[in-house]
C-alpha cells in the first residue's frame, strides 16, 4: 500500500498557516488545503494560527544552514532555545545529508563539522533536523508537518 500523499493528510477544513514576515522566499502551499497569513513569529518561519508559541518550523536552504551552524552559531542559539521549548519545533533543510557529506555547498566548512552541528541541534537542543533533498520536497514535507500537527491538535 502506497503511503499517503502529504496533501491527503490535511483535514477537510483548511489549515491556517502563519508565515513569518522575515521569510524571504515563502513556500506556495496547496490553496485547497492551506491558507496563509504573514505575521512575525517568535521563532521559525512557519506555524499554525493559534499555536505560534507551541509549534514552529524553521526553513533553511543548504547554503544558509551551513553558514548558520558554522559561522552564526551564537545568534542561532537563541532561536534553538525557543524551538527546543516548543511542543514541536524543527528545522527543515532544502538539501540532503548526501549533499552535506559530499560538500555540495560553497562554504569551506568540513562536512563533519556541518553534520556534527546538525547532531548537536538534535541531541543538545531537542530540535529535529530534516534534510529534505531540495526546495520542492521540503515544501511538501513542511505542508505535511503543518497539516499533521493541525490534525493532532484538532482532536
Secondary structure, DSSP 8 states (H G I E B T S, - for coil): -----GGGGS-SS-EEEEE-TT-SS-----TTTEEEEE---SSSSEEETT-TTTEEEEEEEHHHHHHHHHH-HHHHHHHHHHHHHSSEEEEEEES-HHHHHTT-SSS---HHHHHHHHHHHHHHH--EEEE-SSHHHHHHHHHHHHHHHHHHHH-
